[in-house]
Amino acid sequence: AQLLSPSATVCEGSSVMLKANTLSGTTYQWYKGALGSGNTAGTAISGETSQFLSISAVGSFDYYCVLTGGTGCTGGTNAYSVIVTSKPVASISASTPSGCNTTLSVTVPSGHTYTYNWFDGSPAGTRTVSSDADYSVIVSENGCSTTASYNYLKFQTGSATVVPDCAGTSQSTATVSATPGT
């Protein structure tokens, strides 16, 4: 018996369905082993005793099925290599505004080769913005992607209180400070 699909690489959140050949009176047991181990080394997957196996957990493994016929004859399928890749983890942070501009930076774990595609098509890891808006970037690696967003506001609204210097005089002053948006 053999699997009816080739090896596959998918992103987290997707699944791969494996199928062993249909043989009358056959029982099935699926196994999982280290990627590249083939169909000789593996551990039985508890409860996976049907003709089909759905894989969605992140990791890289070889899967195979051992079929046992009604007469007790046993045969195995070829190994099926499945790689389920994690989606990138990303966020956007903003620097302290300089004049009317601020720099938005993508924050990602180190040790990866991510690519970036900002709202305007820019492939850089940072963007300088000056308008209040929602900004987003698509972060990709190994064919998997995620979107990070940031709502940029130049200034938050606040209130000011006037405290007179001298009661009853016209020489009172007030200081108003604006806090950059987050």
C-alpha positions as CSV (number, residue, x, y, z in Angstrom):
1,A,0.0,0.0,0.0
2,Q,1.1,3.6,-0.6
3,L,0.0,7.0,0.3
4,L,-1.9,8.8,-2.4
5,S,-0.3,12.3,-2.0
6,P,3.2,13.6,-2.2
7,S,5.2,15.3,0.6
8,A,3.8,18.6,1.8
9,T,4.8,21.8,3.5
10,V,2.0,24.0,4.9
11,C,1.6,26.9,7.3
12,E,0.3,26.8,10.8
13,G,-3.5,26.9,10.7
14,S,-3.7,24.6,7.6
15,S,-3.7,20.9,7.6
16,V,-2.6,18.0,5.4
17,M,-4.8,14.9,4.9
18,L,-2.9,11.6,4.4
19,K,-4.7,8.6,2.9
20,A,-3.6,5.0,2.8
21,N,-4.9,2.7,0.1
22,T,-8.3,1.1,0.7
23,L,-8.0,-2.7,1.2
24,S,-11.0,-4.8,2.3
25,G,-10.7,-6.2,5.8
26,T,-7.7,-4.1,6.7
27,T,-6.9,-2.3,9.9
28,Y,-4.7,0.8,10.0
29,Q,-2.2,2.2,12.5
30,W,-0.4,5.5,11.8
31,Y,3.1,6.2,13.0
32,K,5.2,9.4,13.4
33,G,9.0,9.6,13.2
34,A,11.8,12.1,12.8
35,L,11.9,13.8,9.4
36,G,14.0,11.6,7.1
37,S,13.5,8.5,9.2
38,G,11.4,6.8,6.6
39,N,8.9,4.1,7.5
40,T,11.1,2.1,9.8
41,A,11.4,4.2,12.9
42,G,8.5,5.8,14.5
43,T,6.0,5.8,17.3
44,A,2.4,4.7,17.0
45,I,0.0,7.7,17.1
46,S,-2.6,6.9,19.7
47,G,-6.1,6.6,18.3
48,E,-5.1,7.0,14.7
49,T,-6.4,3.8,13.3
50,S,-8.4,4.8,10.2
51,Q,-7.4,5.1,6.6
52,F,-7.0,8.9,6.9
53,L,-4.7,11.0,9.1
54,S,-5.1,14.8,9.4
55,I,-1.9,16.7,10.4
56,S,-2.0,20.3,11.6
57,A,0.5,20.5,14.5
58,V,3.6,22.6,13.9
59,G,6.7,20.4,13.2
60,S,8.6,18.3,10.7
61,F,8.0,14.6,10.7
62,D,7.7,11.5,8.6
63,Y,4.3,9.7,8.8
64,Y,3.5,6.2,7.6
65,C,0.7,3.7,8.0
66,V,1.0,0.0,8.9
67,L,-1.9,-2.0,7.4
68,T,-2.8,-5.4,8.7
69,G,-5.1,-7.6,6.6
70,G,-7.7,-10.1,7.8
71,T,-5.2,-13.0,7.4
72,G,-2.7,-11.3,9.7
73,C,-0.4,-10.1,6.9
74,T,1.2,-6.8,7.6
75,G,2.5,-4.2,5.2
76,G,3.6,-0.6,5.5
77,T,3.2,2.5,3.4
78,N,6.0,4.6,2.1
79,A,6.9,7.5,4.4
80,Y,5.1,10.8,3.9
81,S,7.1,13.8,4.9
82,V,5.0,16.7,6.3
83,I,6.3,20.1,7.5
84,V,3.9,22.4,9.2
85,T,5.7,25.8,9.6
86,S,4.9,28.3,12.3
87,K,3.5,31.7,11.3
88,P,5.8,34.6,12.0
89,V,5.3,36.5,15.3
90,A,5.5,40.3,14.8
91,S,4.4,43.6,16.3
92,I,4.9,47.2,15.5
93,S,6.4,49.8,17.9
94,A,6.7,53.5,17.5
95,S,9.6,55.8,18.3
96,T,9.2,59.1,20.1
97,P,8.0,61.6,17.5
98,S,10.5,63.9,16.0
99,G,8.7,67.0,14.7
100,C,5.7,65.8,12.8
101,N,7.2,62.4,12.0
102,T,7.6,59.1,13.9
103,T,9.3,55.9,13.0
104,L,7.4,52.6,13.1
105,S,9.5,49.5,13.5
106,V,8.7,45.9,13.1
107,T,9.5,43.8,16.2
108,V,10.3,40.2,15.5
109,P,12.2,37.4,17.2
110,S,15.9,37.2,16.2
111,G,17.3,34.3,14.2
112,H,14.8,34.5,11.3
113,T,14.9,35.7,7.7
114,Y,11.7,37.6,7.6
115,T,10.6,39.7,4.7
116,Y,8.3,42.8,5.1
117,N,5.6,44.3,3.0
118,W,4.3,47.6,4.4
119,F,1.0,49.2,3.5
120,D,2.8,51.2,0.8
121,G,4.7,48.2,-0.6
122,S,8.0,49.1,1.1
123,P,10.1,46.0,2.1
124,A,12.0,47.8,4.9
125,G,11.8,46.9,8.6
126,T,10.9,50.5,9.5
127,R,8.7,53.2,8.1
128,T,8.5,57.0,8.8
129,V,5.0,58.2,9.1
130,S,3.4,61.6,9.8
131,S,-0.4,61.1,9.5
132,D,-2.8,59.7,12.0
133,A,-3.8,56.3,10.6
134,D,-3.8,52.6,11.0
135,Y,-0.6,51.2,9.6
136,S,0.1,47.6,8.8
137,V,2.9,45.3,7.6
138,I,2.8,41.7,6.3
139,V,5.7,39.7,7.7
140,S,6.6,36.5,5.9
141,E,9.0,33.6,6.2
142,N,9.1,30.3,4.4
143,G,5.8,31.0,2.6
144,C,3.9,31.7,5.9
145,S,2.8,35.3,6.8
146,T,1.1,37.3,9.5
147,T,0.0,40.9,9.6
148,A,0.9,43.4,12.3
149,S,-1.0,46.7,12.7
150,Y,-0.4,49.9,14.6
151,N,-2.8,52.8,15.2
152,Y,-0.7,56.0,15.1
153,L,-2.0,59.2,16.7
154,K,0.3,62.2,16.8
155,F,-1.3,63.5,20.0
156,Q,-3.7,62.1,22.5
157,T,-6.4,64.4,23.7
158,G,-6.0,65.7,27.2
159,S,-7.1,68.6,29.4
160,A,-5.4,71.6,30.9
161,T,-6.0,73.3,34.2
162,V,-5.3,77.0,34.6
163,V,-3.8,77.8,38.0
164,P,-3.5,81.5,38.6
165,D,-0.2,83.0,39.8
166,C,-1.9,85.6,41.8
167,A,-5.5,85.5,42.6
168,G,-7.5,88.3,41.0
169,T,-4.8,89.5,38.5
170,S,-4.6,89.2,34.8
171,Q,-1.1,87.7,34.8
172,S,-2.0,84.1,35.2
173,T,-0.4,81.5,32.9
174,A,-1.0,77.9,32.0
175,T,1.3,75.3,30.5
176,V,-0.3,72.7,28.2
177,S,1.6,69.5,27.2
178,A,0.7,67.1,24.5
179,T,1.5,63.4,24.9
180,P,2.5,61.5,21.7
181,G,-0.1,58.9,20.7
182,T,0.6,55.3,21.3
